[in-house]
Amino acid sequence: MITLALSKGRIFDETLPLLRAAGIEVLEDPETSRKLILATNQPELRVVLVRATDVPTYVEYGGADLGITGRDTLIEHGGHGLYQPLDLDIARCRISVAVRKDFDYASAVRQGSRLRVATKYVGIARDFFATKGVHVDLIKLYGSMELAPLTGLADAIVDLVSTGNTLRANGLVEVERIMDISSRLVVNQAALKRKQAALRQVIDGFAAALRQPVGSAA
């Protein structure tokens, strides 16, 4: 049995066309089913639904043979024990620094001010500001990042940005782009040795799906 770890939401939705192109159909909709393990039309392949941030952990420790997760999650996790054969080029977004419209970020950085930065991407933020020589106090949050500057908890946030609509709706502006993000296929290295033929078939199926012209049928 091959187990593929996915998270609900955008990554799951954007993975489905790739799975179909590879001849794999998930037999239940995670939005309507309460099941956390979903069968597919391939008897030897199942999907497990986990939190996005847990995908690398499930794959690393063998709870899943392979999974799909964002580059941001992999960087924060460290990618230990994971083979990363493919960038699937889905769930594209970016990690950026954002502040209130009335906060002069450029001046604060230029003057060497110590900034309070709220983020769940502590590792990424620490490395980014360290390379710039900016002194920061990092405040770890898990949600509603936009509230931090609005309530005075932080001067800036480091967060995922897709359209930027949420920032604008809350009076924030993007001031620095740290890195572009997309989702990657990750594989447990031990499983790749034990189940090489089966896993290679899945990996090759994804690779072939990526080569198909956009909009083409499977």
Secondary structure, DSSP 4 states (H G I P E B T S, - for coil): -EEEEE-TTHHHHHHHHHHHHTT--BSS-TTT---SEEEBSSTTEEEEE--GGGHHHHHHTTS-SEEEEEHHHHHHH--TTEEEEEE---S-EEEEEEEETT--HHHHHHTTPPEEEEES-HHHHHHHHHHHT--EEEEE-SS-TTHHHHHTS-SEEEEEESSSHHHHHTTEEEEEEEEEE-EEEEEEHHHHHHTHHHHHHHHHHHHHHHHSPTT---
